[in-house]
Amino acid sequence: MSENRVLVLMAGGYPATAVQKHLLEVEGLPLFERVINAVPAKTLWIVHNKFTQGFWTEWFYANKDTTFQDKVISHFVEGDRQGGNIGPAIWMTSGVPSFSMNMEIDEVVFSAIDTYFENFNFMDEFMAQDHAVVVAREKGIIFNTKDVVDLNWHGKLKEWRGKVLPQEDSWVFADMMKTTTKTLLVNGQMQAGSMGSVASTLLRKGTDFKVVKANCDFMDCGTKEGLSKAKDLYGVKAKGMIVA
């Protein structure tokens, strides 16, 4: 487990009327805890909405001295602007590098909390890179636009196409990326955007991202349609929620 690496879980950016991503679980284990277990990082930061602060505070005190006693955990409330969440990009490119620099952390791993991976066999390859993005093929029907990437025959990134409706065989950005504090500081703050926006901006500015394939079942469960499909395929459920 690296002392020099932080895992940042992006747990904000969705309204109270949406699927409550922090409640998604498989066989009693939250999806976000599967990510925590998979990423070998000593430090864990969780960025969440104001309205979920009660959940994360309770989770923090229930787990910091038990399940995750080997980690240094902090949670942060995502700021909002004019009553709405500002999205992950500004926090990823301002708060994260600032805190990382102050704590002398060089490596930063970002992950969403609503993605299902069948396994994390790609993690060793992912951790070995200074800069990397995880891509996958989503199983089942794809309902929403996603950051689609085109790969060449060597499996290297040919083009970051951005948010489009993927085809069945498309490789999509799986909302997990790795970079360095130095890179985030040098490239400066973004005012708005998604995690994919941060990755594509760093690419455009010259960051050499390694493409790591998750050759396993993958699905974004963070919408009602996605969760419904994931329930059929993997048994993913939102604990304590009724999703029409």
C-alpha positions as CSV (number, residue, x, y, z in Angstrom):
1,M,0.0,0.0,0.0
2,S,1.5,3.3,-1.1
3,E,2.1,6.0,1.4
4,N,2.6,8.4,-1.5
5,R,-0.8,7.9,-3.2
6,V,-4.3,9.1,-2.5
7,L,-7.5,7.6,-3.7
8,V,-10.2,10.3,-4.3
9,L,-13.7,9.0,-4.5
10,M,-16.0,11.4,-6.4
11,A,-19.2,10.9,-4.6
12,G,-21.0,14.1,-5.4
13,G,-22.7,15.7,-8.4
14,Y,-26.1,14.1,-8.3
15,P,-29.4,15.4,-6.9
16,A,-31.6,13.9,-4.2
17,T,-34.0,12.7,-6.9
18,A,-31.4,10.6,-8.6
19,V,-30.2,7.1,-7.9
20,Q,-28.3,7.4,-4.6
21,K,-24.9,6.2,-5.7
22,H,-23.5,5.7,-2.2
23,L,-26.2,3.1,-1.5
24,L,-25.3,0.9,-4.5
25,E,-24.1,-2.5,-3.4
26,V,-23.4,-6.1,-4.5
27,E,-24.0,-8.9,-2.0
28,G,-24.0,-6.4,0.9
29,L,-20.8,-4.7,-0.1
30,P,-21.0,-1.1,-1.3
31,L,-19.6,-0.5,-4.8
32,F,-17.4,2.3,-3.4
33,E,-15.9,-0.1,-0.8
34,R,-15.0,-2.5,-3.6
35,V,-12.9,0.3,-5.1
36,I,-11.3,1.2,-1.8
37,N,-10.3,-2.4,-1.3
38,A,-8.9,-2.6,-4.8
39,V,-6.7,0.5,-4.9
40,P,-3.5,0.3,-2.8
41,A,-3.5,3.8,-1.3
42,K,-2.8,4.7,2.3
43,T,-4.9,7.9,2.0
44,L,-8.5,8.1,1.1
45,W,-10.5,11.3,0.4
46,I,-14.2,11.3,-0.3
47,V,-15.9,14.3,-2.0
48,H,-19.6,14.3,-1.6
49,N,-22.8,16.4,-1.8
50,K,-24.1,18.4,1.1
51,F,-27.3,16.4,1.4
52,T,-25.3,13.1,1.8
53,Q,-23.1,14.5,4.6
54,G,-25.0,12.6,7.3
55,F,-24.4,9.3,5.5
56,W,-20.6,9.9,5.0
57,T,-20.1,11.2,8.6
58,E,-21.8,8.0,9.9
59,W,-19.8,5.8,7.6
60,F,-16.6,7.5,8.5
61,Y,-17.0,7.0,12.2
62,A,-18.2,3.4,11.8
63,N,-15.2,2.4,9.6
64,K,-12.1,4.5,10.4
65,D,-11.1,2.4,13.4
66,T,-12.4,-0.9,12.1
67,T,-12.7,-2.0,8.5
68,F,-10.3,0.7,7.2
69,Q,-8.1,1.4,10.2
70,D,-5.0,1.1,8.0
71,K,-6.1,4.2,6.0
72,V,-6.1,7.9,6.6
73,I,-9.6,9.0,5.7
74,S,-11.0,12.4,5.1
75,H,-14.3,13.6,3.6
76,F,-15.1,16.9,2.0
77,V,-18.3,18.6,1.0
78,E,-18.4,19.5,-2.6
79,G,-19.0,23.2,-3.0
80,D,-22.0,24.5,-4.9
81,R,-22.7,27.6,-7.0
82,Q,-26.1,29.3,-7.0
83,G,-27.7,26.3,-5.4
84,G,-26.3,23.6,-7.8
85,N,-23.3,21.3,-7.6
86,I,-20.4,22.6,-9.6
87,G,-19.2,19.2,-10.8
88,P,-16.0,17.3,-10.1
89,A,-13.6,19.1,-12.4
90,I,-13.0,22.3,-10.3
91,W,-12.4,20.2,-7.2
92,M,-10.2,17.8,-9.0
93,T,-8.0,20.6,-10.4
94,S,-8.0,22.9,-7.4
95,G,-8.7,21.2,-4.0
96,V,-7.0,17.9,-4.8
97,P,-3.6,19.3,-5.9
98,S,-3.6,21.8,-3.1
99,F,-4.2,19.2,-0.4
100,S,-1.9,16.7,-2.1
101,M,1.0,19.2,-2.2
102,N,0.5,20.1,1.5
103,M,0.5,16.4,2.4
104,E,3.5,15.6,0.1
105,I,1.4,13.1,-1.9
106,D,2.6,12.6,-5.5
107,E,0.1,10.1,-7.0
108,V,-3.6,10.8,-7.3
109,V,-6.2,8.2,-8.3
110,F,-9.7,9.4,-9.1
111,S,-12.7,7.1,-9.2
112,A,-16.5,7.4,-9.4
113,I,-18.6,5.4,-6.9
114,D,-21.3,4.1,-9.2
115,T,-19.3,1.8,-11.5
116,Y,-19.4,-2.0,-11.3
117,F,-16.3,-4.0,-12.3
118,E,-16.5,-7.8,-12.2
119,N,-12.9,-7.8,-11.0
120,F,-9.9,-5.6,-10.6
121,N,-7.4,-7.6,-12.5
122,F,-6.3,-4.5,-14.3
123,M,-5.2,-2.8,-11.1
124,D,-1.5,-3.8,-11.1
125,E,-1.0,-2.4,-14.6
126,F,-3.0,0.7,-13.7
127,M,-0.9,1.4,-10.6
128,A,2.4,1.0,-12.5
129,Q,1.7,4.1,-14.6
130,D,2.2,7.7,-13.7
131,H,-0.8,8.7,-15.9
132,A,-3.5,6.2,-16.9
133,V,-7.2,6.0,-17.7
134,V,-9.3,2.8,-17.4
135,V,-11.5,1.9,-20.4
136,A,-14.0,-0.8,-20.7
137,R,-16.9,-2.1,-22.8
138,E,-20.2,-1.8,-21.0
139,K,-22.2,-4.9,-21.0
140,G,-25.9,-4.8,-21.9
141,I,-27.9,-1.9,-23.3
142,I,-26.2,1.5,-23.2
143,F,-28.7,4.3,-22.4
144,N,-26.6,7.4,-22.0
145,T,-23.8,9.3,-23.7
146,K,-20.3,8.5,-22.4
147,D,-16.7,9.5,-23.0
148,V,-15.9,7.2,-25.9
149,V,-12.2,6.5,-26.9
150,D,-10.9,5.1,-30.1
151,L,-7.8,2.8,-29.8
152,N,-5.4,1.8,-32.5
153,W,-4.4,-1.8,-33.2
154,H,-1.7,-1.6,-30.5
155,G,-4.4,-0.7,-27.9
156,K,-3.0,2.8,-27.6
157,L,-5.2,5.9,-27.5
158,K,-6.0,7.1,-31.0
159,E,-8.7,9.7,-30.2
160,W,-10.7,10.8,-27.2
161,R,-14.1,11.4,-28.9
162,G,-15.9,12.8,-25.8
163,K,-19.5,12.2,-24.8
164,V,-21.4,10.4,-27.5
165,L,-23.8,7.5,-27.5
166,P,-21.5,4.4,-27.6
167,Q,-21.9,1.5,-30.0
168,E,-22.0,-2.0,-28.6
169,D,-18.3,-2.6,-29.2
170,S,-17.1,0.9,-28.1
171,W,-14.4,1.4,-25.5
172,V,-15.6,3.9,-22.9
173,F,-13.9,5.8,-20.2
174,A,-14.7,3.9,-17.0
175,D,-14.5,6.9,-14.6
176,M,-11.2,5.9,-13.2
177,M,-7.9,7.8,-13.8
178,K,-4.5,8.2,-12.3
179,T,-2.2,11.2,-12.5
180,T,0.3,13.2,-10.5
181,T,0.0,16.2,-8.2
182,K,2.6,17.9,-10.3
183,T,0.5,17.5,-13.5
184,L,-2.6,18.9,-11.9
185,L,-0.7,21.9,-10.5
186,V,1.0,22.7,-13.8
187,N,-2.2,22.5,-15.8
188,G,-4.2,24.7,-13.5
189,Q,-7.8,24.9,-12.4
190,M,-10.8,24.1,-14.5
191,Q,-14.0,25.9,-13.7
192,A,-16.5,23.1,-14.6
193,G,-16.7,19.7,-16.2
194,S,-16.7,16.0,-15.6
195,M,-13.9,13.6,-14.7
196,G,-13.7,12.8,-18.4
197,S,-13.4,16.5,-19.1
198,V,-10.3,16.6,-16.8
199,A,-8.7,13.6,-18.5
200,S,-9.4,15.0,-22.1
201,T,-8.0,18.4,-21.1
202,L,-4.8,16.9,-19.7
203,L,-4.5,14.9,-22.9
204,R,-4.9,17.9,-25.0
205,K,-2.2,19.7,-23.0
206,G,0.3,16.9,-23.5
207,T,-0.2,14.4,-20.7
208,D,0.7,10.9,-22.0
209,F,-2.0,8.7,-20.6
210,K,-1.6,5.0,-20.7
211,V,-4.8,3.2,-21.7
212,V,-5.6,0.3,-19.3
213,K,-8.3,-2.1,-20.4
214,A,-10.7,-3.6,-17.9
215,N,-11.3,-6.8,-19.7
216,C,-14.1,-7.8,-17.5
217,D,-17.8,-7.1,-17.1
218,F,-18.3,-3.4,-16.4
219,M,-21.4,-1.2,-16.0
220,D,-22.3,2.3,-15.0
221,C,-25.1,1.8,-12.4
222,G,-25.7,5.5,-11.6
223,T,-28.9,6.0,-13.6
224,K,-32.3,4.3,-13.1
225,E,-31.9,2.6,-16.5
226,G,-28.4,1.5,-15.7
227,L,-29.3,0.3,-12.3
228,S,-32.3,-1.7,-13.6
229,K,-30.0,-3.4,-16.1
230,A,-27.3,-4.0,-13.6
231,K,-29.8,-5.6,-11.2
232,D,-30.6,-8.2,-13.9
233,L,-27.0,-8.8,-14.8
234,Y,-25.1,-8.6,-11.5
235,G,-27.5,-8.3,-8.6
236,V,-26.5,-4.7,-8.0
237,K,-29.1,-2.9,-5.8
238,A,-29.5,0.4,-4.1
239,K,-29.9,-0.5,-0.4
240,G,-33.0,1.1,1.1
241,M,-34.2,2.5,-2.1
242,I,-37.1,1.8,-4.4
243,V,-36.2,2.5,-8.0
244,A,-39.0,2.6,-10.5
